[in-house]
Amino acid sequence: MKVVLDTNIWVSAVIWGGLPDEIIRLAEQRRMTIAMSQELLDEVESTFNKTKLQPKLKALGLTVSTVIDLIRESVGLYPIDELNV
């Protein structure tokens, strides 16, 4: 199964865990594939760069760069026109 996650799901998974994080874990277990475009990855990065999220990332010992690297490892990047959503 291939899924596309929006930015809010990524933020929730990283910052708060819960069900969004479980989705990421399923992908890590190769039980599904998370599809993403470069445009969506850029949006996720821009969101994590917002001032209001910096204290939360810092409290978790994370940087935006680390989060984006982890996301890149978890997804398949596709041209946006191949993501039929």
C-alpha positions as CSV (number, residue, x, y, z in Angstrom):
1,M,0.0,0.0,0.0
2,K,1.2,3.5,-0.8
3,V,0.1,6.5,1.2
4,V,0.7,10.3,1.1
5,L,0.9,12.1,4.4
6,D,0.2,15.8,4.7
7,T,2.4,18.2,6.7
8,N,0.2,18.1,9.8
9,I,0.7,14.3,10.1
10,W,4.5,14.7,9.9
11,V,4.5,17.4,12.5
12,S,2.2,15.3,14.8
13,A,4.3,12.2,14.3
14,V,7.6,14.0,15.2
15,I,6.4,16.3,18.0
16,W,3.6,14.3,19.7
17,G,3.8,10.7,18.5
18,G,0.6,8.8,18.8
19,L,-1.3,7.4,15.7
20,P,0.7,9.6,13.2
21,D,3.9,8.1,14.6
22,E,2.4,4.6,14.2
23,I,1.9,5.2,10.5
24,I,5.6,6.1,10.2
25,R,6.5,2.9,12.1
26,L,4.4,0.8,9.6
27,A,6.5,2.3,6.8
28,E,9.7,1.5,8.6
29,Q,8.5,-2.1,9.0
30,R,7.9,-2.1,5.2
31,R,4.2,-2.8,5.7
32,M,3.4,0.3,3.5
33,T,5.2,2.9,1.5
34,I,5.0,6.6,2.2
35,A,5.0,8.6,-1.1
36,M,6.1,12.2,-1.1
37,S,7.0,14.8,-3.6
38,Q,9.9,17.2,-3.3
39,E,7.3,20.0,-3.1
40,L,5.7,18.4,-0.1
41,L,9.1,17.7,1.5
42,D,9.9,21.4,1.1
43,E,6.6,22.4,2.8
44,V,7.3,20.0,5.7
45,E,10.8,21.5,6.1
46,S,9.4,25.1,6.0
47,T,6.8,24.1,8.7
48,F,9.5,22.6,10.9
49,N,11.5,25.8,10.5
50,K,8.7,27.9,12.1
51,T,9.8,29.7,15.3
52,K,6.9,28.1,17.3
53,L,8.2,24.6,16.6
54,Q,11.8,25.2,17.5
55,P,11.4,24.8,21.3
56,K,9.6,21.5,20.8
57,L,12.3,20.2,18.5
58,K,15.0,21.3,20.8
59,A,13.3,19.6,23.8
60,L,13.3,16.4,21.7
61,G,17.0,16.8,20.9
62,L,16.2,17.3,17.2
63,T,17.1,19.8,14.5
64,V,15.1,20.5,11.3
65,S,18.0,19.0,9.3
66,T,17.8,15.8,11.3
67,V,14.0,15.5,11.0
68,I,14.2,16.1,7.2
69,D,17.0,13.5,6.9
70,L,14.9,11.0,8.8
71,I,11.8,11.7,6.6
72,R,13.9,11.3,3.5
73,E,14.9,7.8,4.7
74,S,11.3,6.9,5.4
75,V,9.7,7.9,2.1
76,G,9.8,7.3,-1.6
77,L,10.2,10.6,-3.5
78,Y,8.0,10.9,-6.6
79,P,7.3,13.6,-9.1
80,I,4.2,15.5,-7.9
81,D,2.2,14.5,-11.0
82,E,2.7,10.8,-10.1
83,L,1.0,11.3,-6.8
84,N,-2.7,10.8,-7.6
85,V,-4.2,12.5,-4.6
